[in-house]
Amino acid sequence: MTSTTKRIAVIPGDGIGKEVIPAALKVIEASGAAVDFTHFDWGADRYLADGTTVPPDGFATLARDFEAIFLGAFGDPRVKSNIHAKEILLGMRFKMDLYANVRPVRLLEASLCPLKGIEPADIDFVVIRENTEGAYVDSGGIFKQGTSDEIAVQEDINTRKGVERIIRFAFEYCKSEKKADGSARSRVLLCDKSNAMTYAGSLWQRVFKEVSAEYPQFKAEHMYVDALCTQMVRDPRQFDVIVTNNMFGDIISDLGAGLQGGLGMAASGNIHPGKTSMFEPVHGSAPPLAGQNVANPIGSILTAAMMLRHLGFTTQSSRIEAAVLEAVRQKQTTADVGGGLGTRESAEWIASRIARS
């Protein structure tokens, strides 16, 4: 391993994660990127064997010894509480302060979009989701549980620091990242529900106004989340960079995945600039599909490309993206996106395409 080699922690997790992550590793190897993989067995099998979700020094080890983390999916019907998934995935996001969840939404082939008259050039936007606050911090409680008077409170936590840094991240992303056709990004849209959630909404609105003033070259826009969902299925052409809170980002990014062919096509990164960041395909562990060689590996492969670009391997990332595009066009894919190949075979076709490029 040379001094320029990047160290990547690999955690396949559960279910189809154990199939799509190894498939993506083959593609990374074919790209020629100078990386070194270290595998971790965190997941349901480890939890059921010895009760370990994350070892005591687990997150510290990842932050100290690796430049990136490549993560699979979590969830196993044998673990009814899903405690291992919560402690590994959410624990990683919160404890490693991976505050920016970046979800590109790009259509590769017109036939994959459920909307009529939409071409690939029409859908190329990104959802930037605050990843460490909001309704997912598990703050709140239950009172008089099991009675007719039961009360459940779930707090939505928003800090000035958290809101400001994710909004600034969105504008910086708009400045540094181009669209697939090479054109510059030009607009940042704040998505909230400030007409109903007035306290949190006020904070997001005020900070967005202040930060956007520092980036006059970009158009600053706003849309309520319910209107945004309507517009995403009515005319997705209008979107560029969307920034929003944890819960709304979770919802609208999955809706965006539906526009590009499903969750099996969707990539994501959980990023803290300058620190060890984590990259994961956004689909679940899909236990009914596990072990059948039918899961779509493209989400994990595009996530791998996203990770390589983040690590500075721009050429290798572009080669992977080009090979994926060709696989989709030639139907060298799994059945969910029009092909007839298995998980391994689809990834092998993409890897061989890279090797020939």
Stockholm file with secondary structure:
# STOCKHOLM 1.0

chainA/1-357         MTSTTKRIAVIPGDGIGKEVIPAALKVIEASGAAVDFTHFDWGADRYLADGTTVPPDGFATLARDFEAIFLGAFGDPRVKSNIHAKEILLGMRFKMDLYANVRPVRLLEASLCPLKGIEPADIDFVVIRENTEGAYVDSGGIFKQGTSDEIAVQEDINTRKGVERIIRFAFEYCKSEKKADGSARSRVLLCDKSNAMTYAGSLWQRVFKEVSAEYPQFKAEHMYVDALCTQMVRDPRQFDVIVTNNMFGDIISDLGAGLQGGLGMAASGNIHPGKTSMFEPVHGSAPPLAGQNVANPIGSILTAAMMLRHLGFTTQSSRIEAAVLEAVRQKQTTADVGGGLGTRESAEWIASRIARS
#=GR chainA/1-357 SS CCTTCEEEEEEEESTTHHHHHHHHHHHHHHHTCCEEEEECCCSHHHHHHHSCSSCTTHHHHHHHHCSEEEEEECCCTTCTTCHHHIIIIIHHHHHTTCCEEEEEEECSCGGGCSSTTCCGGGCEEEEEEECSSBGGGCCEEEESTTSTTCEEEECCBCCHHHHHHHHHHHHHHHHHCBCTTSCBCCEEEEEECTTTSHHHHHHHHHHHHHHHTTCTTSEEEEEEHHHHHHHHHHCGGGCSEEEECHHHHHHHHHHHHHHTTCGGGCCCEEECTTSCEEECCSSCCCGGGTTSSCSCCHHHHHHHHHHHHHTTCHHHHHHHHHHHHHHHHTTCSCGGGTCCCCHHHHHHHHHHHHHHC
#=GC SS_cons         CCTTCEEEEEEEESTTHHHHHHHHHHHHHHHTCCEEEEECCCSHHHHHHHSCSSCTTHHHHHHHHCSEEEEEECCCTTCTTCHHHIIIIIHHHHHTTCCEEEEEEECSCGGGCSSTTCCGGGCEEEEEEECSSBGGGCCEEEESTTSTTCEEEECCBCCHHHHHHHHHHHHHHHHHCBCTTSCBCCEEEEEECTTTSHHHHHHHHHHHHHHHTTCTTSEEEEEEHHHHHHHHHHCGGGCSEEEECHHHHHHHHHHHHHHTTCGGGCCCEEECTTSCEEECCSSCCCGGGTTSSCSCCHHHHHHHHHHHHHTTCHHHHHHHHHHHHHHHHTTCSCGGGTCCCCHHHHHHHHHHHHHHC
//
